Amino acid sequence: MSAQIALPIPHKQVRQTSRAEIGDRVFVVGGKVLLLCLLSVAVLMPLLAIFWRGFSSDAGQGGGLVAARELLTSDNFHWLLGNSLKVSLSVAAIVVPLAYLFAYALQRTLIPGKAIWRGMSLLPLMAPSMLPGIALVYLFGNQGLLRGLLPENIYGFWGIVLGEVIYTFPHALMILLSALSLADARLFDAASSMGASPAKAFRSITWPATRQAVFAAFCLVFTLTITDFGVPVVVGGDYQVLALEAYKAVVGQQQFGRGALIGMVLLLPALFSFGVDAWLRRRHGDSMSGRAQVFQPAPSRLRDGCYLVIVLLICAALLLVFGMAVYSSLVKFWPYNLSLSLNHYQFGDTAGGGWLAYGNSVKMALCTALIGSGLIFTGAYLMEKTRGQRGLNLVLRMLSFVPMAVPGLVLGLGYVFFFNLSGNPLHVFYGTMTLLVVCTIAHYLTTAQMTATTALRQLDAEFEAAALSLKAPLYRHYLRVTVPICLPALLDIVRYLFVSAMTTVSAAIFLYSPDTILAAVAVLNMDDAGNVGGAAAMSTLILFTSAGVSLLLAWTSRGLLRRSQAWRQTAPGN
């Protein structure tokens, strides 16, 4: 037997974890856990609360399945549902074709002044949904400036339809602008070489590439209309709809169970639209390849002239409505004394909130924009640019997309039922500015999250790999590299959240206290009290504040972009 030599067993070297790695783990894992807790409280628990309140058979709750059956089988509910469906389908049928023509004019023609027309088309985003209704009252009401032009009274079906058309137009337009901006010039060149007419090219190339966006715009307009009560409360008259019934049940009649049941009904079309849209997106796939060439429309006087007329008519209608709202806020006593004054802006002597409400809205919008943009962008970074925790990332993404399918009215009701529960330690936040900020961020979370995710996915993963090889802390790389590169998207999120917070009313209507009343809610209260001039004045303040801050952000971002985005510029000689 050969002698065996015992060799010493080498000790396994244990690498000590550096402080940078510990900091990265705290940043990544701690950040994701914190984000999960925030999303659970701000999104998941309120939705569970509204289902519990609606189906609970306990005393003072929704009444259980018996009450739900009684509601769904009642003649009044069928009448409200029929009215809501008729209005929503009519608005969507009017808005989507108009928005498609407008978007086509901006993206596929050579009409002059595109930036001006696009800016004017976004005016309804800068004001609460009640402003179109108020302007329509001054235009076509019983004492309106153009009261003889409409065959029917403005109070009712057509008043709601016209107001909702103005309110939802820019929402559909943004979807269709994005869809029509994607076009491969090679497809149109091939169609032209084969002798295809412009109409044939549209049917075979443009329409197949944009029909999914048309459906998405239709669903969005339908959902916004069926869940909005701002326009119906101003010009609805005796024509009642489900959203207004839910608002009156909770605010006016304190029937929280009935409000919860109607809220769940309003949630169904949004969930259906969201599900079908997601399914179509998976089937549709990408409409452009990496080899696509940018499409440049050819000059055509006839085509450009026709589309310019369409754009001018739509912009003129929008200017008429918003100009009327501003003018009516300056008139002393409509229609008997049309001299101009600032009497309606002296809110101290009127009920509804006044300057306190305006100050609260500005404060809430600033907090929502600054805190929300930081949280949302950081959360998107943790989900997109860090490794590990795949299951946690999946849950976070699902919770982040839930608000897209939840109308603001339903979310606000959920907040009432969850944060107003006896024994809930978070009840201390009910009626505070903190809860209004949280609810607003949750309401508009998905759109901001998608903006941040799109910007982050454009960055190469080698950025994080380089930071890891240099042993630089991930949070430092995030602050010094990722944030400056994605500054344009971050500023877009700040602007979007500020404007949305200034104009929101659907969720906030259930959550404010006398000390935290908001400007958009004050518009509703003043209109209810018969102070239509004061409501127009407050709406005008919201409009100019939103537009002014948007322009200020655009102006200040130029200087920031020159310094932080200099690397994007093409080098001389290239």
C-alpha positions as CSV (number, residue, x, y, z in Angstrom):
1,M,0.0,0.0,0.0
2,S,1.2,3.4,-0.8
3,A,1.6,5.9,1.9
4,Q,-1.1,8.6,2.0
5,I,0.0,12.1,2.7
6,A,-2.5,14.2,4.6
7,L,-2.6,17.6,3.0
8,P,-3.7,20.7,5.0
9,I,-7.3,21.7,4.2
10,P,-7.2,25.3,3.0
11,H,-9.4,27.6,5.0
12,K,-12.3,29.1,3.0
13,Q,-11.8,32.8,2.9
14,V,-14.9,34.7,4.0
15,R,-15.1,38.0,2.1
16,Q,-16.2,40.8,4.4
17,T,-19.2,42.8,3.2
18,S,-18.2,46.4,2.6
19,R,-20.1,49.3,3.9
20,A,-21.1,50.2,0.3
21,E,-22.7,46.8,-0.2
22,I,-24.6,47.1,3.1
23,G,-25.8,50.5,2.1
24,D,-27.0,49.2,-1.3
25,R,-28.9,46.4,0.4
26,V,-30.6,48.8,2.7
27,F,-31.4,51.1,-0.2
28,V,-32.8,48.4,-2.5
29,V,-34.5,45.9,-0.1
30,G,-35.5,48.6,2.4
31,G,-36.8,50.8,-0.3
32,K,-38.9,48.1,-1.9
33,V,-40.4,47.0,1.4
34,L,-41.2,50.6,2.2
35,L,-42.8,51.0,-1.2
36,L,-44.8,47.9,-0.6
37,C,-46.2,49.2,2.7
38,L,-47.1,52.6,1.1
39,L,-48.8,51.0,-1.9
40,S,-50.7,48.6,0.4
41,V,-52.0,51.5,2.5
42,A,-52.6,53.9,-0.3
43,V,-54.1,51.6,-3.0
44,L,-54.9,48.0,-1.8
45,M,-56.5,48.6,1.6
46,P,-59.0,51.3,0.4
47,L,-60.2,49.1,-2.4
48,L,-60.6,46.1,0.0
49,A,-62.5,48.5,2.3
50,I,-65.0,49.5,-0.3
51,F,-65.8,45.9,-1.1
52,W,-66.1,45.0,2.5
53,R,-68.4,48.0,3.1
54,G,-70.6,47.2,0.1
55,F,-71.1,43.5,0.8
56,S,-71.1,43.6,4.6
57,S,-74.4,42.7,6.2
58,D,-73.5,44.3,9.6
59,A,-75.6,47.1,10.9
60,G,-74.8,50.4,9.3
61,Q,-72.9,48.8,6.4
62,G,-73.9,48.1,2.8
63,G,-76.6,45.6,3.7
64,G,-74.9,42.6,2.1
65,L,-76.1,40.7,-1.0
66,V,-79.7,41.4,-0.3
67,A,-79.1,45.2,-0.5
68,A,-77.0,44.7,-3.6
69,R,-79.7,42.7,-5.3
70,E,-82.3,45.3,-4.4
71,L,-80.2,48.1,-5.8
72,L,-79.3,46.3,-9.0
73,T,-82.9,45.3,-9.7
74,S,-84.5,48.6,-8.9
75,D,-86.1,50.8,-11.6
76,N,-84.2,53.8,-10.4
77,F,-80.9,52.0,-10.8
78,H,-81.8,50.9,-14.3
79,W,-82.7,54.5,-15.2
80,L,-79.4,55.8,-13.8
81,L,-77.4,53.1,-15.5
82,G,-79.1,53.8,-18.8
83,N,-78.5,57.5,-18.6
84,S,-74.8,57.0,-17.7
85,L,-74.3,54.5,-20.6
86,K,-76.1,56.8,-23.1
87,V,-74.0,59.8,-22.1
88,S,-70.7,57.9,-22.0
89,L,-71.1,56.2,-25.3
90,S,-72.3,59.5,-27.0
91,V,-69.3,61.4,-25.6
92,A,-66.8,58.7,-26.7
93,A,-68.4,58.5,-30.1
94,I,-67.9,62.3,-30.5
95,V,-64.5,62.8,-28.9
96,V,-62.5,59.9,-30.4
97,P,-63.1,60.9,-34.1
98,L,-62.4,64.6,-33.3
99,A,-59.3,63.8,-31.4
100,Y,-58.1,61.4,-34.2
101,L,-58.5,64.1,-36.8
102,F,-56.7,66.7,-34.6
103,A,-53.9,64.3,-33.8
104,Y,-53.6,63.3,-37.5
105,A,-53.3,67.0,-38.4
106,L,-50.5,67.5,-35.9
107,Q,-48.5,64.4,-36.8
108,R,-49.2,63.6,-40.4
109,T,-49.7,67.0,-42.1
110,L,-47.7,70.2,-42.6
111,I,-50.1,72.7,-41.1
112,P,-48.5,75.8,-39.6
113,G,-48.5,76.6,-35.9
114,K,-48.6,73.1,-34.6
115,A,-47.1,74.0,-31.2
116,I,-49.8,76.7,-30.7
117,W,-52.7,74.3,-31.6
118,R,-51.3,71.6,-29.4
119,G,-51.0,73.9,-26.4
120,M,-54.6,75.2,-26.9
121,S,-55.9,71.6,-27.2
122,L,-54.5,70.8,-23.7
123,L,-56.4,73.7,-22.0
124,P,-59.1,71.4,-20.5
125,L,-56.3,69.6,-18.5
126,M,-55.5,72.8,-16.7
127,A,-59.0,73.3,-15.2
128,P,-61.5,71.2,-13.1
129,S,-64.2,69.4,-14.9
130,M,-66.8,71.9,-13.7
131,L,-65.4,74.7,-15.7
132,P,-66.8,73.5,-19.1
133,G,-70.2,73.2,-17.5
134,I,-70.1,76.7,-16.0
135,A,-69.0,78.2,-19.3
136,L,-71.9,76.3,-21.1
137,V,-74.4,77.8,-18.6
138,Y,-73.2,81.4,-19.5
139,L,-73.2,80.5,-23.2
140,F,-76.4,78.5,-23.6
141,G,-78.3,78.7,-20.3
142,N,-81.6,80.5,-19.7
143,Q,-79.8,83.8,-19.7
144,G,-76.8,82.7,-21.8
145,L,-75.1,84.8,-24.5
146,L,-76.0,82.3,-27.3
147,R,-79.1,80.7,-25.7
148,G,-81.1,80.6,-29.0
149,L,-78.6,78.5,-30.9
150,L,-79.4,75.1,-29.2
151,P,-82.7,73.5,-30.0
152,E,-83.0,72.1,-26.4
153,N,-82.3,73.3,-22.9
154,I,-78.6,73.1,-22.0
155,Y,-79.6,71.5,-18.6
156,G,-79.9,67.8,-19.3
157,F,-78.5,65.2,-21.7
158,W,-76.9,67.5,-24.2
159,G,-75.4,69.8,-21.6
160,I,-73.6,66.8,-20.0
161,V,-72.5,65.5,-23.3
162,L,-71.0,68.9,-24.5
163,G,-69.3,69.5,-21.2
164,E,-67.8,66.0,-21.1
165,V,-66.6,66.3,-24.7
166,I,-64.6,69.4,-23.8
167,Y,-63.3,67.8,-20.6
168,T,-62.2,64.4,-22.1
169,F,-60.9,65.7,-25.5
170,P,-57.2,66.2,-24.5
171,H,-57.1,62.8,-22.7
172,A,-58.0,61.0,-25.9
173,L,-55.8,63.4,-27.9
174,M,-52.6,62.5,-26.0
175,I,-53.1,58.8,-26.6
176,L,-53.7,59.3,-30.3
177,L,-50.8,61.7,-30.7
178,S,-48.4,59.1,-29.3
179,A,-49.8,56.4,-31.7
180,L,-49.7,58.6,-34.8
181,S,-46.1,59.7,-34.0
182,L,-44.9,56.2,-34.8
183,A,-44.7,55.6,-38.5
184,D,-42.2,53.8,-40.7
185,A,-41.5,55.8,-43.9
186,R,-40.5,52.7,-45.8
187,L,-44.0,51.3,-45.7
188,F,-45.4,54.5,-47.2
189,D,-42.7,54.6,-49.8
190,A,-43.5,51.0,-50.8
191,A,-47.2,51.8,-51.0
192,S,-46.5,54.9,-53.2
193,S,-44.3,52.9,-55.5
194,M,-47.1,50.3,-56.0
195,G,-49.5,53.1,-56.9
196,A,-51.6,53.1,-53.8
197,S,-53.7,56.2,-53.2
198,P,-53.4,58.1,-49.9
199,A,-56.8,56.6,-48.8
200,K,-55.5,53.1,-49.6
201,A,-52.3,53.8,-47.7
202,F,-54.3,55.0,-44.7
203,R,-56.5,51.8,-44.7
204,S,-53.6,49.4,-45.0
205,I,-50.9,51.1,-43.0
206,T,-52.0,53.9,-40.7
207,W,-55.3,52.4,-39.4
208,P,-54.0,48.9,-38.5
209,A,-51.1,50.6,-36.6
210,T,-53.4,53.0,-34.6
211,R,-56.7,51.1,-34.1
212,Q,-55.5,49.7,-30.8
213,A,-54.9,53.3,-29.6
214,V,-58.3,54.3,-30.9
215,F,-59.9,51.6,-28.7
216,A,-57.7,52.7,-25.7
217,A,-58.9,56.3,-26.2
218,F,-62.5,55.2,-26.5
219,C,-62.3,53.2,-23.3
220,L,-60.5,56.1,-21.5
221,V,-63.1,58.6,-22.5
222,F,-66.0,56.2,-21.6
223,T,-64.5,55.6,-18.2
224,L,-63.8,59.3,-17.5
225,T,-67.3,60.2,-18.5
226,I,-69.2,57.5,-16.6
227,T,-67.3,58.2,-13.3
228,D,-67.3,62.1,-13.5
229,F,-69.9,64.1,-11.5
230,G,-68.4,67.5,-12.0
231,V,-70.2,68.3,-15.3
232,P,-73.5,66.6,-14.4
233,V,-73.7,68.5,-11.1
234,V,-73.5,71.8,-13.0
235,V,-75.6,71.2,-16.2
236,G,-77.3,67.9,-15.5
237,G,-80.6,69.3,-14.3
238,D,-83.1,66.5,-13.9
239,Y,-80.9,64.1,-16.0
240,Q,-79.3,62.0,-13.2
241,V,-76.3,59.7,-13.7
242,L,-74.6,57.0,-11.5
243,A,-71.6,59.1,-10.5
244,L,-73.7,61.9,-9.3
245,E,-76.0,59.5,-7.4
246,A,-72.9,58.1,-5.6
247,Y,-71.8,61.6,-4.7
248,K,-75.2,62.5,-3.3
249,A,-75.5,59.2,-1.4
250,V,-72.3,59.8,0.5
251,V,-72.1,63.6,0.8
252,G,-75.7,64.6,0.9
253,Q,-77.5,61.6,2.4
254,Q,-74.8,59.8,4.4
255,Q,-75.8,56.5,2.8
256,F,-72.3,55.0,2.7
257,G,-73.4,51.5,1.9
258,R,-75.3,52.7,-1.2
259,G,-72.4,54.8,-2.2
260,A,-70.1,51.8,-1.9
261,L,-72.4,49.6,-4.0
262,I,-72.6,52.2,-6.8
263,G,-68.8,52.7,-6.6
264,M,-68.3,49.0,-7.2
265,V,-70.6,49.2,-10.2
266,L,-68.6,52.1,-11.6
267,L,-65.4,50.1,-11.1
268,L,-66.7,47.4,-13.6
269,P,-66.4,49.3,-16.9
270,A,-62.9,50.6,-15.9
271,L,-61.7,47.1,-15.1
272,F,-63.2,45.7,-18.3
273,S,-61.6,48.4,-20.4
274,F,-58.3,48.0,-18.7
275,G,-58.3,44.2,-19.2
276,V,-59.3,44.3,-22.9
277,D,-56.8,47.1,-23.6
278,A,-54.0,45.0,-21.9
279,W,-55.0,42.0,-24.0
280,L,-54.9,44.0,-27.2
281,R,-51.5,45.4,-26.3
282,R,-50.1,41.9,-26.0
283,R,-51.6,40.9,-29.4
284,H,-50.7,44.1,-31.2
285,G,-46.9,44.0,-30.4
286,D,-44.5,46.7,-31.6
287,S,-45.5,48.8,-34.6
288,M,-42.0,49.9,-35.5
289,S,-38.8,47.9,-35.9
290,G,-35.3,49.1,-35.1
291,R,-34.7,49.7,-38.8
292,A,-37.6,52.0,-39.2
293,Q,-37.2,55.4,-40.9
294,V,-38.8,58.6,-39.7
295,F,-41.9,59.5,-41.7
296,Q,-42.0,63.0,-43.1
297,P,-45.4,64.0,-44.7
298,A,-45.2,65.3,-48.2
299,P,-46.7,68.8,-48.9
300,S,-50.3,68.9,-50.0
301,R,-52.2,72.1,-50.1
302,L,-55.6,70.5,-50.2
303,R,-54.9,68.1,-47.4
304,D,-53.2,70.7,-45.2
305,G,-55.9,73.2,-45.8
306,C,-58.7,70.8,-44.9
307,Y,-57.0,69.7,-41.7
308,L,-56.1,73.3,-40.8
309,V,-59.8,74.2,-40.9
310,I,-60.7,71.3,-38.6
311,V,-58.0,72.3,-36.1
312,L,-59.1,75.9,-36.2
313,L,-62.7,75.0,-35.6
314,I,-61.8,72.8,-32.6
315,C,-59.5,75.4,-31.1
316,A,-62.1,78.1,-31.6
317,A,-64.7,76.1,-29.7
318,L,-62.2,75.5,-26.9
319,L,-61.3,79.2,-26.8
320,L,-65.0,80.2,-26.8
321,V,-65.7,78.0,-23.8
322,F,-62.6,78.9,-21.7
323,G,-62.8,82.6,-22.8
324,M,-66.4,82.7,-21.7
325,A,-65.5,81.3,-18.3
326,V,-62.8,83.9,-17.8
327,Y,-65.1,86.7,-19.0
328,S,-68.0,85.7,-16.8
329,S,-65.7,85.8,-13.8
330,L,-65.0,89.4,-14.5
331,V,-68.7,90.5,-15.1
332,K,-70.3,92.4,-12.2
333,F,-73.8,91.0,-12.4
334,W,-74.7,88.7,-15.3
335,P,-76.6,89.6,-17.5
336,Y,-77.8,93.0,-16.2
337,N,-74.5,94.7,-15.5
338,L,-71.8,93.5,-17.9
339,S,-69.2,96.0,-16.7
340,L,-65.9,94.4,-15.7
341,S,-64.7,94.1,-12.1
342,L,-62.9,91.8,-9.7
343,N,-65.9,91.4,-7.4
344,H,-66.1,87.7,-7.9
345,Y,-62.5,87.3,-6.8
346,Q,-63.3,88.7,-3.4
347,F,-64.0,85.3,-1.8
348,G,-63.9,86.5,1.7
349,D,-67.7,87.3,1.8
350,T,-68.8,84.1,0.0
351,A,-69.3,80.6,1.2
352,G,-67.3,77.7,-0.3
353,G,-63.7,78.1,0.9
354,G,-62.4,81.2,-1.0
355,W,-58.8,82.1,-0.7
356,L,-58.2,79.4,2.0
357,A,-59.2,76.8,-0.5
358,Y,-57.0,78.2,-3.2
359,G,-54.0,78.3,-0.9
360,N,-54.7,74.7,0.2
361,S,-54.7,73.6,-3.4
362,V,-51.4,75.3,-4.2
363,K,-49.9,73.7,-1.1
364,M,-51.3,70.3,-1.8
365,A,-50.2,70.5,-5.5
366,L,-46.6,71.4,-4.5
367,C,-46.4,68.6,-2.0
368,T,-47.9,66.1,-4.4
369,A,-45.5,67.2,-7.2
370,L,-42.4,67.2,-5.1
371,I,-43.0,64.2,-2.8
372,G,-44.8,62.2,-5.5
373,S,-42.3,62.6,-8.2
374,G,-39.5,61.6,-5.9
375,L,-41.3,58.5,-4.6
376,I,-42.5,57.4,-8.0
377,F,-39.2,57.8,-9.8
378,T,-37.3,56.1,-7.0
379,G,-39.7,53.3,-6.9
380,A,-39.5,52.8,-10.7
381,Y,-35.7,52.8,-10.4
382,L,-35.8,50.1,-7.8
383,M,-38.1,47.9,-9.8
384,E,-36.3,48.4,-13.2
385,K,-32.6,48.8,-12.4
386,T,-31.9,46.6,-9.4
387,R,-31.4,42.8,-9.1
388,G,-33.1,40.3,-7.0
389,Q,-36.5,40.2,-5.2
390,R,-38.3,39.2,-8.4
391,G,-41.5,38.2,-6.6
392,L,-41.5,41.5,-4.7
393,N,-41.0,43.4,-7.9
394,L,-44.0,41.6,-9.5
395,V,-46.2,42.6,-6.6
396,L,-45.0,46.2,-6.7
397,R,-45.7,46.4,-10.5
398,M,-49.2,45.0,-10.0
399,L,-50.0,47.5,-7.3
400,S,-48.6,50.4,-9.3
401,F,-50.9,49.6,-12.2
402,V,-54.1,49.1,-10.1
403,P,-54.9,52.9,-10.0
404,M,-55.2,53.0,-13.8
405,A,-58.3,50.8,-13.5
406,V,-59.8,52.6,-10.5
407,P,-61.8,55.8,-11.0
408,G,-61.1,58.7,-8.6
409,L,-64.6,58.6,-7.3
410,V,-64.2,54.9,-6.3
411,L,-60.7,55.5,-4.8
412,G,-62.0,58.4,-2.7
413,L,-64.9,56.3,-1.4
414,G,-62.4,53.6,-0.5
415,Y,-60.3,56.1,1.5
416,V,-63.4,57.2,3.4
417,F,-64.3,53.6,4.4
418,F,-60.7,52.6,5.3
419,F,-59.3,55.7,7.0
420,N,-62.6,56.4,8.8
421,L,-62.8,53.0,10.4
422,S,-63.1,53.0,14.2
423,G,-60.0,51.5,15.7
424,N,-57.8,52.2,12.7
425,P,-54.6,53.9,13.9
426,L,-54.4,55.7,10.6
427,H,-57.7,57.4,11.4
428,V,-55.7,60.4,12.7
429,F,-54.9,61.3,9.1
430,Y,-58.6,61.6,8.0
431,G,-59.4,65.1,6.9
432,T,-55.8,66.2,6.9
433,M,-53.6,67.6,4.1
434,T,-51.4,64.5,4.4
435,L,-54.2,62.2,3.4
436,L,-55.2,64.4,0.5
437,V,-51.6,64.3,-0.8
438,V,-51.4,60.5,-0.4
439,C,-54.7,60.0,-2.2
440,T,-53.7,62.3,-5.0
441,I,-50.4,60.6,-5.5
442,A,-52.1,57.2,-5.5
443,H,-54.8,58.4,-7.9
444,Y,-52.3,59.6,-10.6
445,L,-49.6,57.0,-9.8
446,T,-49.8,54.8,-12.9
447,T,-49.3,57.5,-15.5
448,A,-46.3,59.0,-13.7
449,Q,-44.9,55.5,-13.1
450,M,-45.2,54.6,-16.8
451,T,-43.4,57.9,-17.7
452,A,-40.5,57.1,-15.3
453,T,-40.3,53.4,-16.4
454,T,-40.1,54.4,-20.1
455,A,-37.3,56.8,-19.4
456,L,-35.4,54.3,-17.2
457,R,-35.7,51.5,-19.8
458,Q,-33.9,53.7,-22.3
459,L,-30.7,53.6,-20.1
460,D,-28.2,50.8,-20.7
461,A,-27.7,48.4,-17.9
462,E,-24.0,49.0,-18.2
463,F,-24.4,52.1,-16.1
464,E,-25.2,50.0,-13.0
465,A,-22.5,47.5,-14.0
466,A,-19.9,50.2,-14.2
467,A,-20.9,51.6,-10.8
468,L,-20.7,48.1,-9.3
469,S,-17.2,47.5,-10.7
470,L,-16.1,50.8,-9.3
471,K,-17.6,49.8,-5.9
472,A,-19.6,53.0,-5.9
473,P,-22.7,53.0,-3.7
474,L,-25.9,52.4,-5.8
475,Y,-27.7,55.3,-4.2
476,R,-24.9,57.7,-5.1
477,H,-25.0,56.4,-8.7
478,Y,-28.8,56.9,-8.7
479,L,-28.5,60.5,-7.5
480,R,-25.4,61.6,-9.6
481,V,-26.0,59.7,-12.8
482,T,-29.5,58.4,-13.3
483,V,-31.5,61.4,-12.0
484,P,-29.6,63.9,-14.2
485,I,-29.9,61.8,-17.3
486,C,-33.6,61.3,-16.8
487,L,-34.3,64.9,-15.7
488,P,-36.6,65.6,-18.6
489,A,-38.9,62.8,-17.7
490,L,-38.7,63.7,-14.0
491,L,-39.8,67.3,-14.8
492,D,-42.7,65.9,-16.8
493,I,-43.8,63.9,-13.8
494,V,-43.6,67.1,-11.6
495,R,-45.7,69.1,-14.0
496,Y,-48.2,66.3,-14.5
497,L,-48.7,65.8,-10.7
498,F,-49.0,69.5,-10.0
499,V,-51.6,70.1,-12.6
500,S,-53.6,67.0,-11.7
501,A,-53.5,68.0,-8.0
502,M,-54.8,71.5,-8.8
503,T,-57.7,70.2,-10.8
504,T,-58.7,67.0,-8.9
505,V,-62.1,66.8,-7.4
506,S,-63.5,63.3,-7.7
507,A,-61.4,61.7,-4.9
508,A,-60.8,64.8,-2.8
509,I,-64.5,65.6,-2.5
510,F,-64.9,63.0,0.3
511,L,-61.7,63.6,2.2
512,Y,-61.4,67.3,3.0
513,S,-62.2,69.1,6.3
514,P,-63.2,72.8,6.7
515,D,-59.5,73.6,7.2
516,T,-58.3,71.6,4.2
517,I,-60.9,72.4,1.6
518,L,-59.5,72.6,-2.0
519,A,-60.1,75.1,-4.8
520,A,-61.8,72.5,-7.1
521,V,-64.1,71.5,-4.2
522,A,-64.8,75.2,-3.5
523,V,-65.9,75.5,-7.2
524,L,-68.5,72.8,-6.6
525,N,-69.7,74.3,-3.3
526,M,-70.1,77.8,-4.8
527,D,-72.0,76.5,-7.8
528,D,-74.3,74.5,-5.4
529,A,-74.8,77.7,-3.4
530,G,-75.8,79.7,-6.6
531,N,-72.6,81.7,-6.7
532,V,-71.8,80.8,-10.3
533,G,-69.7,83.9,-10.8
534,G,-67.5,83.0,-7.8
535,A,-67.2,79.4,-9.2
536,A,-66.1,80.8,-12.5
537,A,-63.6,83.0,-10.8
538,M,-62.1,80.1,-8.8
539,S,-62.0,77.9,-11.9
540,T,-60.1,80.7,-13.7
541,L,-57.6,80.9,-10.9
542,I,-57.0,77.2,-11.1
543,L,-56.6,77.4,-14.9
544,F,-54.1,80.2,-14.8
545,T,-52.2,78.7,-11.9
546,S,-51.8,75.4,-13.7
547,A,-50.9,77.0,-17.0
548,G,-48.5,79.4,-15.3
549,V,-46.6,76.7,-13.4
550,S,-46.5,74.5,-16.5
551,L,-44.9,77.4,-18.5
552,L,-42.5,78.2,-15.6
553,L,-41.4,74.6,-15.4
554,A,-40.8,74.6,-19.1
555,W,-38.8,77.8,-18.9
556,T,-36.7,76.8,-15.9
557,S,-36.0,73.3,-17.3
558,R,-34.2,74.8,-20.3
559,G,-31.4,76.0,-18.2
560,L,-31.2,72.8,-16.2
561,L,-31.3,70.7,-19.3
562,R,-28.4,72.7,-20.9
563,R,-26.2,71.9,-18.0
564,S,-27.3,68.3,-17.1
565,Q,-28.1,67.2,-20.6
566,A,-25.0,68.6,-22.4
567,W,-23.9,65.0,-23.1
568,R,-26.9,64.5,-25.4
569,Q,-25.7,67.2,-27.9
570,T,-23.9,66.0,-31.0
571,A,-20.2,66.7,-30.8
572,P,-18.7,69.2,-33.3
573,G,-17.6,67.5,-36.5
574,N,-19.8,64.5,-36.1
